[in-house]
Amino acid sequence: MSGIADCWATAAVECVEALYFKEKGVQVELSVKHVVDRAPRKLWRPEPKEELSVEEEDGYVYDAFNFIMEHCVAMERDWPYNKPPINVS
């Protein structure tokens, strides 16, 4: 797996783990920014020509989080927590 794919996988796995523990009744705090910061920035946010406002930055963060979560839904369906991940290359 490439470094970029590995970053996305790490972020997605953290989301899946949080969902798994939440279902088991364990309270898990999962910060949107924490997860998104682990994914490679250039994949989810264009390089700004100037500084972004807080609102614009938040918009990119939530867009990225939604993107990750959409993939988590597929991962949860195709990759049960107790099985090893499918090698995607």
N, C-alpha and C positions, 0 to 999 in steps of 0.2 A: 504494500500500500504506500502511496506517495505521502510525503509530509503533509501536503494540503488535505488529502483524503483522511489522513490520520487525525488531523485537527478537527475536521467535521465529525469524524466518528467519535472522538472524545466528547465533543459537545453533545452529540446525540445520545450517547450512552449515559451521560449524566442526566439528561432529561428522562430517559427510560427508567433509570434507577430511581429517580425521584417519584415517578409515577408508580413504580412497583411498590416502593415503601409506603407511599400514600395509600395504596389499595390495601396494604397490610395493616393500616391504622397507625403507622409511624409518621409523626409530623416531620416533614422535610422542608427546610427553607431552601428554595432554589431561586437565586437571583437571576433575572433575565440578563442583566448586564454581565454577571459572572459567566454564564454559559456562552453568551455571544462573544465575549472577549477571548474565549479559547478558540474560536473559529477564525480562520484567516480573514482579516478585515477586507482585503481587496475583493474577496468573493461576494461580500454582501453589501459593501459600501463603496461607491466610487471615491476616488481620491479627490478631495475638495480643492478647488482653486483658491479658496479662501476659507477662513474658519466657519464652521457651521454653528447655527444657533442651537441652544439646548433642545428646542422643539424639533428641529431637523435631525439632530443626533438621535433623539429618542425615537423618532420615526424610523430611522434606519435600524436601530436596535430591535424594535418590535417587529419590523419586517423580517429581520434575520431570525428572530426567535420563532416567528410563525413558520418560516421556511424549515427550520430545524424540527419543529414539532410535527409538521406534515410528514417529514421523513421518519420521525419516531413512530407515528401511527403505523406506517408501513413496516418499520422494523419490529414493532411489537407483534404485528400480525404474522410476519414471516420469520421472526427470530424470537421465540419464547425465551424468557429470562434464563431458564435453566439449561439452555443449549448454547453451544459456541456460536459466535457470529459466522455468517456466511462470508467467505473471502471474496470481496468485490475488488476487481482490479481494472 
